[in-house]
Amino acid sequence: MLNKKGNSNTQERTELLKKAHVIFRGYNIAGLLVDREFIGQNWFHHLQKNKIPFYIRLKKSANITGVKRKVTRVERLFSGLKSNEECYIDEVVQLTGILVYLSALCLPDGELLIVASSKPGKNSIEIYARRWEI
């Protein structure tokens, strides 16, 4: 636990990961499950540079750059989803300068759960859902 209120910054998160690496020496990180407040270009680059696989929930207002270099709000990609419907985009997009795969689920209340992943695969939503078990 951090001795403060509010969100952590990239430096605090990287320090926590260093401590976890010491504690769990010899184990590989299968995937870091991250809520939508834990974002930022430096953070994403740190994860990519250190080859830490991630599943990060995005705010619907996040901007991504598609294959044709067109900037789009991520929610527009999934605007047609119906309740409990899931969608996976099988091509990489750029998010704050790194390449990610996107998946989304339309929750029963109509809210979109959008996950950016460093790994391809149709199970990103299922993997991210494990975060709620903590």
C-alpha positions as CSV (number, residue, x, y, z in Angstrom):
1,M,0.0,0.0,0.0
2,L,1.2,3.5,-0.8
3,N,1.2,6.0,2.0
4,K,-1.0,8.5,0.1
5,K,-4.4,9.1,-1.4
6,G,-5.1,9.1,-5.1
7,N,-3.5,7.4,-8.0
8,S,0.1,6.3,-8.2
9,N,2.5,7.7,-10.8
10,T,4.8,5.8,-13.2
11,Q,7.8,6.0,-10.8
12,E,5.8,4.6,-7.9
13,R,4.5,1.8,-10.1
14,T,7.9,0.9,-11.4
15,E,9.3,0.8,-7.9
16,L,6.5,-1.5,-6.8
17,L,7.3,-3.8,-9.7
18,K,10.9,-3.9,-8.8
19,K,10.0,-4.9,-5.2
20,A,7.7,-7.6,-6.5
21,H,10.4,-8.9,-8.8
22,V,12.7,-9.4,-5.8
23,I,10.0,-11.1,-3.8
24,F,9.0,-13.4,-6.6
25,R,12.5,-14.0,-8.0
26,G,12.5,-16.9,-10.5
27,Y,8.8,-16.4,-11.5
28,N,7.7,-14.8,-14.7
29,I,4.8,-12.4,-14.8
30,A,2.0,-14.1,-16.9
31,G,0.1,-10.8,-17.2
32,L,-0.3,-7.6,-15.3
33,L,-4.1,-6.8,-14.8
34,V,-4.5,-3.0,-14.6
35,D,-7.5,-0.8,-14.1
36,R,-8.1,2.3,-16.2
37,E,-6.5,4.8,-13.8
38,F,-3.1,3.1,-14.2
39,I,-2.3,4.5,-17.6
40,G,0.3,6.8,-19.3
41,Q,2.8,6.8,-22.0
42,N,5.8,6.3,-19.7
43,W,4.1,3.5,-17.9
44,F,3.2,1.6,-21.1
45,H,6.7,2.1,-22.4
46,H,8.1,0.7,-19.2
47,L,6.0,-2.4,-19.4
48,Q,6.9,-2.9,-23.0
49,K,10.6,-2.3,-22.5
50,N,10.6,-4.8,-19.6
51,K,8.6,-7.4,-21.6
52,I,5.8,-7.4,-19.0
53,P,2.6,-8.7,-20.6
54,F,-0.4,-6.6,-19.7
55,Y,-4.2,-6.4,-19.8
56,I,-5.2,-2.7,-19.2
57,R,-8.8,-1.5,-19.0
58,L,-9.1,1.7,-21.0
59,K,-11.4,4.7,-20.6
60,K,-13.9,4.9,-23.4
61,S,-12.4,8.3,-24.3
62,A,-8.9,7.0,-24.9
63,N,-7.5,7.8,-28.3
64,I,-5.9,5.1,-30.5
65,T,-4.2,5.3,-33.9
66,G,-5.4,2.7,-36.3
67,V,-3.7,1.0,-39.2
68,K,-4.3,3.9,-41.6
69,R,-2.9,6.3,-39.0
70,K,-6.3,7.7,-38.2
71,V,-6.9,8.8,-34.6
72,T,-10.1,7.5,-33.1
73,R,-11.8,7.4,-29.7
74,V,-11.7,3.8,-28.7
75,E,-15.4,3.7,-27.8
76,R,-16.3,4.3,-31.5
77,L,-14.8,0.9,-32.5
78,F,-17.2,-0.9,-30.2
79,S,-20.3,1.4,-30.3
80,G,-22.5,-1.3,-32.0
81,L,-22.1,-3.9,-29.2
82,K,-25.3,-5.1,-27.5
83,S,-25.6,-6.1,-23.8
84,N,-23.2,-9.0,-23.0
85,E,-21.7,-9.0,-26.5
86,E,-18.0,-9.2,-26.8
87,C,-15.7,-8.1,-29.6
88,Y,-12.0,-8.7,-30.4
89,I,-10.1,-6.7,-33.0
90,D,-7.5,-8.9,-34.6
91,E,-5.1,-6.2,-35.7
92,V,-2.8,-4.0,-33.6
93,V,-3.5,-0.4,-33.0
94,Q,-1.3,2.3,-31.5
95,L,-1.9,3.5,-27.9
96,T,0.4,6.2,-26.6
97,G,3.1,5.0,-29.0
98,I,3.0,1.3,-28.4
99,L,1.1,-1.5,-30.3
100,V,-1.8,-3.2,-28.5
101,Y,-4.7,-5.5,-29.2
102,L,-8.2,-4.4,-28.3
103,S,-11.2,-6.3,-26.9
104,A,-14.5,-5.1,-25.5
105,L,-17.5,-6.3,-23.7
106,C,-20.8,-4.4,-23.4
107,L,-21.8,-4.8,-19.8
108,P,-25.5,-5.3,-18.9
109,D,-25.9,-1.6,-18.0
110,G,-24.6,-0.6,-21.4
111,E,-21.1,0.5,-20.2
112,L,-18.2,-0.7,-22.3
113,L,-15.4,-2.7,-20.7
114,I,-12.5,-2.1,-23.1
115,V,-9.2,-3.9,-22.6
116,A,-5.8,-3.2,-24.3
117,S,-3.5,-6.1,-24.3
118,S,0.1,-6.6,-25.2
119,K,-0.7,-10.2,-26.4
120,P,-3.0,-11.2,-29.2
121,G,-5.9,-13.5,-28.3
122,K,-9.6,-13.5,-27.9
123,N,-9.5,-14.2,-24.2
124,S,-8.3,-10.7,-23.0
125,I,-11.7,-9.9,-21.4
126,E,-11.7,-13.3,-19.6
127,I,-8.2,-12.7,-18.3
128,Y,-8.9,-9.2,-17.2
129,A,-12.0,-10.4,-15.3
130,R,-9.7,-12.2,-12.9
131,R,-8.8,-8.8,-11.5
132,W,-12.2,-8.8,-9.8
133,E,-11.3,-11.9,-7.9
134,I,-8.7,-10.0,-5.9
